[in-house]
Amino acid sequence: MPELPEVETTLRGITPHIIGHPFREVVVRQKQLRWPIPDNLNELLAGYTIHQIRRRAKYLLLETKNGSLIIHLGMSGCLRIVDPSDLPVEKHDHVDFVVSDSLSMRYTDPRRFGAILWTSKPAIEHKLLEALGPEPLTDDFSGEGLFMLSRGRKQAIKHFIMDNHIVVGVGNIYANEALFKAGIRPDRSSGSLSYKRYQLLVDAIKETLAQAIEQGGTTLKDFVGGDSKPGYFKQKLTVYGRKGKPCKRCNNIIVEIRQRNRATFFCNYCQG
């Protein structure tokens, strides 16, 4: 599933090609995603210029003076800048946002769990976004804030930092990596961690996500960036997907457990 760094990579990939340009046409080949694509999306967008593109959590917000397009990549979605004459439409290419004869922003989603929505109000006020927690790479996300929210909670720390009401965009891969960096077992009770531990954890989350963005996201089977190139952060993963391999820090064996049917990887020694 594309996580925050992958979505940020997509944002940076599409922005130079889309910002300041009007969409000539929107071609919808498959409208049934997680929610149906609006029937009149072409009427809403055609002729209007995208004057700003932002990311909120894993949502991309493309804003015009007429309203905002909200895109979520779901589990397998991607946005690519393509030349339609060079790249024929394939089975899972569901939407083309046409800028010119030689440039389109193409939405591809094999599993169709993504979303393409429209709002005439400020996008940030949409019901899917209004209750989200702070962005992890901003000053609004702090050790003090995370510590205070954790008091009295028995929830495992990995689940706690993956809760979008607590902080957005810390998906499974990056939660594993940040907890290793901070030396915290993923199954520890969130309410049992000290203030100092939360300061370390916030620093680890920020560093992990920033590194992933710099590397272009994690290379997963279904993800490519806005420039059609895969990310490269997978080369630097320290624990995720490394069950049975030696820890890169202490040489003990990485173990795997299941938490809410999600794979969790950690080092018993480094994260004791």
C-alpha positions in Angstrom: 0.0 0.0 0.0 1.4 3.5 -0.8 2.2 5.2 2.5 3.0 8.8 3.2 6.4 8.9 1.6 5.1 7.3 -1.6 2.2 9.8 -1.7 4.7 12.7 -1.1 6.9 11.3 -3.9 3.8 11.2 -6.2 3.0 14.8 -5.3 6.5 16.0 -6.1 6.4 13.9 -9.4 3.2 15.3 -10.8 3.3 18.9 -9.6 5.7 20.4 -12.2 3.6 18.9 -15.0 0.1 19.8 -13.6 0.4 23.0 -11.6 -0.7 26.1 -13.5 -2.2 24.1 -16.4 -5.9 23.5 -17.2 -7.3 20.0 -17.7 -8.6 19.8 -21.2 -10.7 16.7 -20.5 -11.2 14.0 -17.9 -11.6 10.5 -19.3 -13.2 8.0 -16.9 -13.1 4.4 -18.0 -14.0 2.8 -14.6 -16.0 4.9 -12.1 -16.4 2.2 -9.4 -13.5 2.7 -7.0 -13.9 2.7 -3.2 -16.6 5.3 -3.8 -18.0 6.0 -7.3 -16.3 8.8 -9.2 -18.7 11.7 -9.7 -20.6 11.4 -13.0 -19.9 15.0 -13.9 -16.2 15.1 -13.1 -15.3 16.2 -16.6 -17.7 19.1 -16.4 -16.3 20.1 -13.0 -12.6 20.0 -14.1 -12.5 20.6 -17.9 -11.1 24.0 -18.6 -10.1 24.7 -15.0 -6.5 25.3 -13.9 -4.9 23.5 -11.0 -3.4 26.3 -8.9 -2.3 24.3 -5.9 -1.5 20.7 -5.1 -1.1 19.6 -1.5 -0.9 16.4 0.5 -2.9 15.8 3.7 -2.1 12.5 5.2 -2.3 10.1 2.3 -4.7 12.3 0.3 -3.7 14.4 -2.6 -5.6 17.7 -2.9 -5.7 19.3 -6.3 -7.3 22.7 -6.0 -9.0 24.9 -8.6 -11.1 28.1 -8.2 -14.1 25.8 -8.8 -13.4 23.4 -6.0 -10.9 20.6 -5.1 -10.2 17.1 -6.4 -9.3 14.7 -3.6 -7.4 11.6 -4.6 -6.4 8.6 -2.4 -4.3 5.9 -3.9 -5.8 3.1 -1.8 -3.9 -0.2 -1.7 -2.5 -0.3 -5.2 -3.1 3.0 -6.9 -0.6 5.3 -8.6 -0.6 8.5 -10.6 1.8 8.8 -13.5 2.6 11.5 -16.0 2.3 9.9 -19.4 2.3 10.6 -23.1 -0.8 8.7 -24.2 0.6 8.2 -27.7 3.6 6.4 -26.2 1.8 4.5 -23.4 -1.4 2.7 -24.6 -4.2 2.3 -22.1 -4.1 -0.9 -20.1 -6.7 -2.8 -18.1 -6.3 -1.0 -14.8 -5.8 2.5 -16.2 -9.1 3.9 -14.9 -8.8 7.7 -15.4 -6.9 10.1 -17.6 -6.7 13.7 -16.6 -5.8 15.2 -20.0 -3.6 18.3 -20.2 -2.6 18.1 -23.9 -2.2 15.6 -26.7 1.1 14.6 -25.3 0.5 14.9 -21.6 -1.9 13.2 -19.2 -2.0 12.4 -15.5 -3.1 8.7 -15.5 -4.7 7.0 -12.5 -4.1 3.3 -12.3 -5.5 1.0 -9.6 -5.7 -2.8 -10.0 -7.5 -3.3 -6.7 -9.8 -0.3 -7.0 -9.6 0.6 -3.3 -8.5 4.2 -4.1 -10.8 7.2 -4.4 -11.3 10.2 -6.7 -13.7 12.7 -5.0 -14.8 16.2 -5.6 -15.7 19.0 -3.1 -16.8 22.6 -3.8 -15.7 23.5 -0.3 -12.1 23.8 1.0 -10.7 20.3 0.8 -9.4 20.4 4.3 -13.0 20.6 5.6 -14.0 17.3 3.9 -15.3 14.7 6.3 -12.5 12.3 5.4 -9.9 14.9 6.5 -11.3 17.1 9.2 -10.6 14.7 12.1 -7.1 13.7 11.1 -4.2 14.1 13.5 -1.1 16.2 12.9 1.3 15.8 10.0 4.4 13.9 11.3 7.0 16.2 9.7 5.6 19.4 11.2 6.1 21.0 14.6 2.6 20.0 15.5 3.8 16.5 16.0 5.9 16.4 19.2 7.1 14.0 21.9 5.1 16.0 24.5 1.9 15.8 22.5 2.3 12.1 21.8 3.1 11.4 25.5 0.0 13.2 26.7 -2.3 11.4 24.3 -0.9 8.0 25.4 -1.7 8.4 29.1 -4.0 5.6 30.3 -3.9 3.7 27.1 -3.2 -0.1 26.9 -3.0 -0.1 23.1 0.2 -1.5 21.6 2.6 1.3 20.7 2.7 0.2 17.0 -1.1 0.5 16.7 -1.0 3.8 18.6 1.3 5.5 16.1 -0.5 4.0 13.2 -3.8 5.7 14.3 -4.5 8.5 11.9 -6.3 10.4 14.7 -3.1 10.4 16.7 -0.7 11.2 13.8 -1.2 10.7 10.1 0.8 8.7 7.6 2.8 6.3 9.8 1.9 3.1 8.0 3.1 -0.4 8.8 6.5 -0.4 7.2 7.5 2.9 8.7 6.1 2.1 12.1 8.3 -1.0 12.2 11.4 1.0 11.1 10.8 3.9 13.5 10.2 1.7 16.5 13.5 -0.1 15.8 15.3 3.2 15.5 13.9 4.3 18.8 14.6 1.0 20.5 11.0 0.3 21.5 9.2 -3.1 21.2 6.2 -2.8 19.0 4.0 -4.7 21.4 4.7 -2.4 24.4 1.7 -0.7 25.9 1.6 2.9 24.7 0.6 4.1 28.1 3.7 2.5 29.7 6.3 4.5 27.8 8.1 7.4 29.4 8.2 11.0 28.2 11.8 10.5 27.1 10.9 7.4 25.1 8.3 9.4 23.2 10.7 12.2 22.4 13.0 9.5 20.9 10.1 7.9 19.0 9.0 11.2 17.5 12.5 11.9 16.3 12.7 8.4 14.9 9.4 8.8 13.0 10.4 12.1 11.5 13.9 10.8 10.5 12.5 7.6 9.0 9.8 9.3 6.9 12.2 12.1 5.8 14.7 9.5 4.6 12.0 7.5 2.8 10.8 10.7 1.0 14.4 11.5 0.0 14.8 8.0 -1.4 11.5 8.2 -3.3 9.4 5.9 -1.2 9.5 2.2 -0.6 9.7 -0.1 -3.6 6.6 -2.3 -3.4 5.1 -4.5 -6.1 2.2 -2.1 -6.9 3.8 1.3 -6.4 5.5 3.7 -8.8 6.0 7.4 -8.4 4.6 10.2 -10.5 7.5 9.9 -12.9 6.9 6.1 -13.3 10.1 5.3 -11.4 9.9 3.1 -8.3 11.2 4.3 -4.9 14.4 3.0 -3.4 13.9 3.1 0.4 13.5 -0.6 0.5 17.3 -0.9 0.1 17.7 0.7 3.5 15.0 -1.1 5.6 16.5 -2.3 8.9 13.8 -4.7 10.2 10.8 -4.8 8.0 10.6 -8.0 5.9 13.9 -9.3 7.5 12.5 -12.2 9.6 15.3 -14.7 10.4 18.1 -12.4 9.2 20.7 -10.8 11.5 20.0 -7.5 13.0 22.1 -4.8 11.3 22.9 -3.3 14.7 23.6 -6.2 17.0 23.6 -9.3 14.8 20.8 -11.1 16.7 18.0 -12.6 14.7 15.1 -10.4 13.6 11.8 -12.0 14.7 8.2 -11.6 13.3 4.9 -11.5 15.1 1.4 -10.7 13.9 -0.5 -7.7 15.3 -4.0 -7.3 14.0 -3.1 -9.5 11.1 -0.2 -7.2 10.1 3.4 -8.4 10.0 5.6 -6.8 12.7 9.4 -7.2 12.7 11.7 -6.3 15.6 15.0 -7.2 17.4 14.5 -8.7 20.8 17.9 -7.3 21.9 17.8 -3.8 20.5 14.1 -3.3 21.3 14.1 -4.9 24.7 
